[in-house]
Amino acid sequence: MEEIKKRKLEELGNGKFDLNLSQPTSLTLSLSSSSSASLEELRTLLEPLAKPQLTDLLVKLGFQYPFIAEEIRSVARADPALRKLFVRGLSWNTTSETLCAAFEEHGEIEEGAVIADKATGKSRGYGFITYKDMESAQRALKAPSKIIDGRMAVCNLACEGLSSSSTTPDQAQRKLYIGSLSPETTSELLLSFFAKHGEIEEGSVAYDKETNRSRGFGFVTFKTVEAAKRAIDDPQKMLGGRNITVKLADNHKGKVMHTQLPSPIVPVPVGLASAYPPPHNVHSGSGNPVGYAYPQPLAAYPGTAYSSPPVVGAGAYPGQPQTSYPQFGHKKDPPTPPSALGGYPYYMPKQ
């Protein structure tokens, strides 16, 4: 029995042990009866571990045992998430055929498409590429930026979304806003002009989606903060016959402010009694508030005199109900005795 265990351990060290438990071999079946409890124990120990801990553990085991490294490769090749790339920054005129032609240099493509707007049928500026093997995708990721139809497109694994190099903590110091561009300046000219300061991660001129014309500005993202600083400090900022503006993209965004104007004064009509005519004109004197309506002078009543003031119509004012109150007797105060000189009371002698 000891010899059998020793031989199994030697096979494990030589890479003859098959880890594919879904398709057990004779070796795994022979070990299942004696090590089933240990497998469950290992699973219980591994499940609470975080992803970085599991990664470090598999890296160490794969480096120490070649057969474990090959098992990791076979699992990774079968996962399409490691073969599918997300490509952003595409031109509005880029088609699926153009996109696939730009990426087929890295390997055989299983599927590639540019995502278009359902209403207009135009490109939405991004697409996807799926290779047939993982190695082709890894080769494409080594050169993530490439010029497609005059614009620099950038790719990363689709499972990462935008959480790749485009959202690194120092991106705010690497991304530049380029303003005052000439309408004739293309993305190629923009990138070649700034390439002298350092390696560019991505960049392009901003184009109008409807007319495909330049909007007069663009963006350039360097791979290092030092290259971005050199581009800002460079005194020679002449491109396409114009002095261009170069600043950090975040600083330019922060200065865009909308001024809120006060709302105009709206005159509010005031209800008047039916006996008085409604106002029609607005008084425009300099000393009065603007928009406040004043009534016109009332016309004179016929006749020279009235015995009583004019009676307002019965329906103009609602009648008030009369409330009766209880009657109370008037309480008389006792008479105050007369006072003598000096404020002392004066007493009358009895008669």
C-alpha positions as CSV (number, residue, x, y, z in Angstrom):
1,M,0.0,0.0,0.0
2,E,2.9,2.4,0.8
3,E,4.5,1.6,-2.6
4,I,1.2,2.5,-4.4
5,K,1.0,5.8,-2.6
6,K,4.6,6.6,-3.4
7,R,4.1,5.8,-7.1
8,K,1.0,8.1,-7.2
9,L,3.0,10.9,-5.7
10,E,5.8,10.4,-8.2
11,E,3.2,10.6,-11.0
12,L,1.8,13.7,-9.5
13,G,5.2,15.4,-9.5
14,N,5.9,14.2,-13.1
15,G,2.7,15.9,-14.4
16,K,0.8,12.6,-15.1
17,F,-2.1,13.5,-12.8
18,D,-5.3,14.6,-14.5
19,L,-7.1,17.4,-12.7
20,N,-10.2,17.2,-14.9
21,L,-12.6,15.8,-12.2
22,S,-15.6,16.0,-14.6
23,Q,-14.0,13.2,-16.7
24,P,-12.3,11.0,-14.1
25,T,-9.5,8.6,-15.2
26,S,-8.5,5.3,-13.6
27,L,-6.1,7.2,-11.3
28,T,-8.7,9.6,-10.0
29,L,-11.2,6.8,-9.5
30,S,-8.7,4.9,-7.5
31,L,-8.0,8.0,-5.3
32,S,-11.7,8.9,-5.0
33,S,-12.5,6.4,-2.3
34,S,-9.6,7.4,-0.1
35,S,-9.5,11.2,-0.7
36,S,-13.1,12.2,-1.2
37,A,-13.2,13.7,2.2
38,S,-10.0,15.7,1.6
39,L,-11.5,17.1,-1.7
40,E,-14.5,18.4,0.1
41,E,-12.2,19.8,2.8
42,L,-10.1,21.6,0.2
43,R,-13.3,23.0,-1.5
44,T,-14.5,24.3,1.9
45,L,-11.1,26.0,2.5
46,L,-10.9,27.6,-1.0
47,E,-14.4,29.0,-1.3
48,P,-14.0,31.8,1.2
49,L,-10.7,33.0,-0.3
50,A,-10.7,36.2,-2.3
51,K,-9.8,36.3,-6.0
52,P,-6.3,37.8,-5.5
53,Q,-5.5,35.0,-3.0
54,L,-6.7,32.3,-5.4
55,T,-4.7,33.9,-8.3
56,D,-1.5,34.0,-6.3
57,L,-2.0,30.4,-5.2
58,L,-2.6,29.1,-8.8
59,V,0.4,31.1,-10.1
60,K,2.6,29.4,-7.5
61,L,1.2,26.0,-8.3
62,G,1.4,26.5,-12.0
63,F,5.0,27.6,-11.8
64,Q,5.9,24.7,-9.7
65,Y,3.9,22.0,-11.6
66,P,3.8,22.3,-15.4
67,F,0.7,20.1,-15.7
68,I,-1.3,22.6,-13.5
69,A,-0.1,25.4,-15.8
70,E,-1.4,23.5,-18.8
71,E,-4.7,22.9,-17.2
72,I,-5.0,26.7,-16.5
73,R,-4.3,27.4,-20.2
74,S,-6.9,24.9,-21.4
75,V,-9.6,26.5,-19.1
76,A,-8.7,30.0,-20.3
77,R,-8.8,29.1,-24.0
78,A,-12.3,27.7,-23.5
79,D,-13.6,31.0,-22.0
80,P,-14.8,33.5,-24.6
81,A,-14.4,36.4,-22.2
82,L,-10.6,36.2,-22.8
83,R,-11.0,36.3,-26.6
84,K,-13.5,39.1,-27.0
85,L,-12.2,42.7,-27.3
86,F,-14.1,46.0,-26.9
87,V,-13.0,48.7,-29.4
88,R,-13.8,52.3,-28.8
89,G,-13.0,55.6,-30.5
90,L,-14.2,54.5,-34.0
91,S,-15.1,56.9,-36.7
92,W,-18.7,57.4,-37.6
93,N,-17.9,55.9,-41.1
94,T,-16.2,52.8,-39.8
95,T,-17.9,49.6,-40.9
96,S,-17.7,46.0,-39.5
97,E,-15.5,45.0,-42.5
98,T,-13.1,47.9,-41.9
99,L,-12.9,47.0,-38.2
100,C,-12.1,43.3,-38.9
101,A,-9.5,44.2,-41.5
102,A,-7.7,46.3,-38.9
103,F,-7.5,43.5,-36.3
104,E,-7.0,40.4,-38.5
105,E,-3.2,40.9,-38.4
106,H,-3.1,39.5,-34.9
107,G,-5.0,36.3,-35.7
108,E,-8.1,34.6,-37.0
109,I,-11.3,36.4,-36.1
110,E,-14.3,34.5,-35.1
111,E,-16.7,37.5,-35.1
112,G,-16.5,41.3,-35.4
113,A,-19.1,44.0,-35.6
114,V,-19.5,47.8,-35.3
115,I,-22.5,48.7,-33.1
116,A,-24.9,51.0,-35.0
117,D,-27.8,53.1,-33.9
118,K,-31.1,51.4,-34.5
119,A,-32.9,54.6,-35.5
120,T,-30.3,56.2,-37.8
121,G,-28.3,53.1,-38.8
122,K,-25.0,55.0,-38.2
123,S,-22.1,53.9,-36.1
124,R,-22.2,54.6,-32.4
125,G,-18.4,54.8,-32.2
126,Y,-17.5,51.4,-30.8
127,G,-17.5,47.7,-31.7
128,F,-16.4,44.2,-30.7
129,I,-13.8,41.7,-32.0
130,T,-13.8,38.0,-30.9
131,Y,-10.8,35.9,-31.9
132,K,-10.8,32.1,-32.2
133,D,-8.0,31.7,-29.7
134,M,-6.8,33.5,-26.7
135,E,-3.2,34.0,-28.0
136,S,-4.5,36.3,-30.8
137,A,-6.4,38.4,-28.3
138,Q,-3.3,38.8,-26.2
139,R,-1.2,39.9,-29.2
140,A,-3.9,42.5,-30.0
141,L,-3.8,43.8,-26.5
142,K,0.0,44.4,-26.7
143,A,-0.7,47.1,-29.2
144,P,-4.1,48.5,-28.1
145,S,-4.1,51.7,-30.1
146,K,-4.3,51.8,-33.9
147,I,-5.5,54.2,-36.5
148,I,-8.8,53.2,-38.2
149,D,-10.4,55.5,-40.8
150,G,-8.4,58.5,-39.6
151,R,-9.1,58.1,-35.9
152,M,-7.2,56.3,-33.1
153,A,-9.2,53.4,-31.8
154,V,-8.3,51.7,-28.5
155,C,-9.2,48.2,-27.4
156,N,-9.3,46.2,-24.2
157,L,-11.0,43.0,-23.0
158,A,-14.8,43.3,-23.2
159,C,-15.2,41.8,-19.7
160,E,-13.2,44.8,-18.3
161,G,-15.5,47.4,-19.9
162,L,-13.9,50.8,-19.4
163,S,-12.1,49.8,-16.2
164,S,-8.8,49.4,-18.1
165,S,-6.0,51.9,-18.6
166,S,-8.6,54.6,-19.6
167,T,-9.6,55.0,-16.0
168,T,-6.3,54.9,-14.2
169,P,-5.9,57.3,-11.2
170,D,-3.4,59.5,-13.1
171,Q,-5.6,59.9,-16.2
172,A,-6.6,63.4,-15.2
173,Q,-2.9,64.4,-15.5
174,R,-2.4,62.6,-18.8
175,K,-5.4,63.7,-20.9
176,L,-5.2,67.0,-22.7
177,Y,-7.8,69.2,-24.3
178,I,-6.7,70.7,-27.6
179,G,-8.7,73.8,-28.8
180,S,-8.7,76.3,-31.6
181,L,-8.0,73.6,-34.2
182,S,-8.3,74.4,-37.9
183,P,-11.1,72.6,-39.8
184,E,-8.5,71.0,-42.0
185,T,-6.6,69.4,-39.1
186,T,-7.2,65.7,-39.1
187,S,-6.6,63.2,-36.3
188,E,-3.4,61.9,-38.0
189,L,-2.0,65.5,-38.1
190,L,-3.0,66.0,-34.4
191,L,-1.4,62.7,-33.3
192,S,1.8,63.2,-35.3
193,F,2.2,66.8,-33.9
194,F,2.0,65.6,-30.3
195,A,4.0,62.3,-30.7
196,K,7.2,64.3,-30.3
197,H,6.4,64.7,-26.6
198,G,6.0,61.0,-25.8
199,E,4.0,57.9,-26.5
200,I,0.3,58.5,-27.1
201,E,-2.3,56.2,-25.6
202,E,-5.2,57.6,-27.6
203,G,-6.4,60.8,-29.2
204,S,-8.6,62.2,-31.9
205,V,-10.2,65.3,-33.3
206,A,-13.9,65.7,-32.2
207,Y,-16.2,65.3,-35.2
208,D,-19.8,66.2,-35.7
209,K,-21.9,63.0,-35.9
210,E,-24.3,64.4,-38.5
211,T,-21.9,66.2,-40.9
212,N,-18.6,64.4,-39.9
213,R,-16.9,67.8,-39.8
214,S,-14.3,68.9,-37.3
215,R,-15.8,70.7,-34.2
216,G,-12.5,72.7,-33.7
217,F,-11.1,70.7,-30.8
218,G,-9.8,67.3,-29.8
219,F,-8.2,65.2,-27.0
220,V,-4.9,63.6,-26.6
221,T,-4.0,61.1,-23.8
222,F,-0.4,60.3,-23.2
223,K,0.9,57.2,-21.5
224,T,2.9,59.1,-19.0
225,V,2.3,62.3,-17.0
226,E,5.7,63.6,-17.9
227,A,4.8,63.6,-21.6
228,A,1.6,65.5,-21.0
229,K,3.6,68.2,-19.0
230,R,6.1,68.6,-21.9
231,A,3.2,69.1,-24.3
232,I,1.7,71.8,-22.0
233,D,5.0,73.6,-21.5
234,D,6.0,73.5,-25.1
235,P,6.0,77.2,-26.4
236,Q,5.6,76.1,-30.0
237,K,1.8,75.5,-30.3
238,M,1.3,76.3,-34.0
239,L,-0.7,73.6,-35.8
240,G,-2.5,74.1,-39.2
241,G,-1.6,77.8,-39.3
242,R,-3.3,78.5,-35.9
243,N,-2.2,79.0,-32.4
244,I,-3.8,76.1,-30.6
245,T,-4.8,75.8,-26.9
246,V,-3.3,73.0,-24.8
247,K,-4.5,72.3,-21.3
248,L,-5.6,69.5,-19.0
249,A,-9.0,68.2,-20.1
250,D,-10.3,68.3,-16.5
251,N,-9.4,72.0,-16.1
252,H,-11.2,72.9,-19.3
253,K,-14.3,70.9,-18.2
254,G,-14.4,72.7,-14.9
255,K,-14.6,76.1,-16.4
256,V,-17.8,75.4,-18.4
257,M,-20.5,77.2,-16.4
258,H,-24.0,78.1,-17.2
259,T,-25.2,81.5,-15.9
260,Q,-28.7,81.5,-14.6
261,L,-30.6,84.6,-15.4
262,P,-33.3,86.0,-13.1
263,S,-36.9,85.2,-14.1
264,P,-38.9,88.2,-15.5
265,I,-41.6,89.9,-13.4
266,V,-45.0,88.8,-14.4
267,P,-47.9,91.1,-13.7
268,V,-50.7,89.5,-11.6
269,P,-54.2,90.7,-12.2
270,V,-56.1,92.0,-9.2
271,G,-59.8,91.3,-8.9
272,L,-62.0,94.4,-8.5
273,A,-65.6,95.0,-7.7
274,S,-68.1,94.8,-10.5
275,A,-69.0,98.5,-10.1
276,Y,-65.5,99.6,-11.1
277,P,-64.1,99.1,-14.7
278,P,-61.1,96.7,-15.1
279,P,-57.7,98.3,-15.9
280,H,-56.4,98.3,-19.4
281,N,-53.2,100.3,-19.5
282,V,-49.8,99.7,-17.8
283,H,-48.3,102.7,-16.2
284,S,-44.8,103.3,-17.6
285,G,-43.5,106.0,-15.2
286,S,-39.8,105.8,-14.3
287,G,-40.5,105.8,-10.5
288,N,-43.0,102.9,-10.5
289,P,-42.2,99.1,-10.7
290,V,-42.1,97.6,-14.2
291,G,-45.1,95.4,-15.1
292,Y,-47.5,96.6,-12.4
293,A,-50.9,97.5,-13.7
294,Y,-52.7,100.6,-12.5
295,P,-56.5,101.4,-13.2
296,Q,-57.6,104.2,-15.4
297,P,-59.3,107.3,-13.8
298,L,-63.0,106.6,-13.2
299,A,-65.5,108.4,-15.4
300,A,-67.7,111.1,-13.8
301,Y,-71.2,110.0,-12.7
302,P,-74.1,111.8,-14.4
303,G,-75.6,114.7,-12.4
304,T,-74.0,117.3,-10.2
305,A,-74.7,116.0,-6.7
306,Y,-75.9,112.9,-5.0
307,S,-78.0,112.7,-1.9
308,S,-76.2,109.4,-1.0
309,P,-73.2,107.5,-2.3
310,P,-73.6,105.1,-5.2
311,V,-74.9,101.7,-4.1
312,V,-72.7,98.7,-5.1
313,G,-74.5,95.9,-6.7
314,A,-76.0,93.3,-4.5
315,G,-73.9,90.5,-5.9
316,A,-70.6,92.3,-5.5
317,Y,-70.1,91.6,-1.8
318,P,-71.4,88.5,0.0
319,G,-73.7,89.2,2.9
320,Q,-72.4,88.7,6.5
321,P,-74.5,86.7,8.9
322,Q,-75.7,88.5,12.0
323,T,-74.6,87.0,15.3
324,S,-76.6,87.6,18.4
325,Y,-74.7,88.1,21.7
326,P,-76.1,87.5,25.2
327,Q,-77.0,90.6,27.2
328,F,-75.2,91.3,30.5
329,G,-76.2,93.8,33.2
330,H,-74.1,96.8,33.8
331,K,-72.3,96.7,37.1
332,K,-72.1,100.1,38.7
333,D,-69.0,101.1,40.7
334,P,-69.5,102.3,44.3
335,P,-69.2,106.1,44.8
336,T,-65.9,107.4,45.7
337,P,-65.9,109.3,49.0
338,P,-64.8,112.9,48.7
339,S,-61.3,113.8,49.6
340,A,-60.2,116.6,51.9
341,L,-57.0,118.7,51.6
342,G,-53.9,116.6,51.4
343,G,-55.5,113.6,49.9
344,Y,-57.1,112.3,53.2
345,P,-60.7,111.1,53.0
346,Y,-63.3,113.5,54.2
347,Y,-66.0,112.1,56.5
348,M,-69.3,113.7,56.8
349,P,-70.8,114.0,60.3
350,K,-73.9,112.1,61.0
351,Q,-77.1,114.1,60.8
